[in-house]
Amino acid sequence: MLADSHCHLDEFEDAAAQVKKALEKGVVEIVSNSVDLKSMERNLELARRFENVKCALGLHPSNILQMNLEEIERGLEFIEKNIKNCIAVGETGLDFKHAKTTEEKEKQKRIFIRHIEIANKYKKPIVVHSRMARRECVELLEEYSAQKVLMHWFVASDKLLAKVTNLGYFITIGPSVMFSKHMGEFVRKVPLQNLLLETDAPVRYNGKVAEPCWIEKIAETVAECLRIDIKLLECKLEKNFSKLFYA
Ligand SMILES: [Zn+2]
């Protein structure tokens, strides 16, 4: 079984076409992540419409910089109100590429902590964005005792990778593994029991819009990097997906 553990299906004009294409390539689960109130509503709708689409509800750390406190509170309330209809809390975290001032960084931290608390309260996994703030994200997750964690699009030093995997967090590898030798080397360092795949679609890679159906090729590339049989890899990934999202 193949799954796209992290994408933004709601950002496609024709989500139905994406679901169909993914299914044809054996991608039978798609976790669509939210970034703001509108995308949470859209993703809930997609999850209702398609059996193999699940949604994660959250406020993206970059989006919250443009939101006032009232909008943020409304967003957080919305997550709690709809928690039964989502598979995870996300995407949340820190993005220090966009948060430049101390004030902005503190705002992101406060809202990230609120997401961790919601995830803990309802025993949901949390999907974490950690651009230019990897160490800071892991510190907060640890401090606030996050239980089930997916570090999305995560590349780290050996030391931080060891810490994250020892905590039992999962890590997603995305399309970059198909284009970068460095990512091929990194994927070999990730313990198989911590590994999941994602596209972050519709993000762009090498001028192309990523799609959930890319998971098939990403899986092939990862299997080649690890020199293991694709069927064995799929089996491990399925186990990991169930452990994170369904256990
Ligand atoms: Zn994302």
Residues whose N, C-alpha, C, O or C-beta is under 5 A from the ligand:
A	BS01	ZN	E91 D200
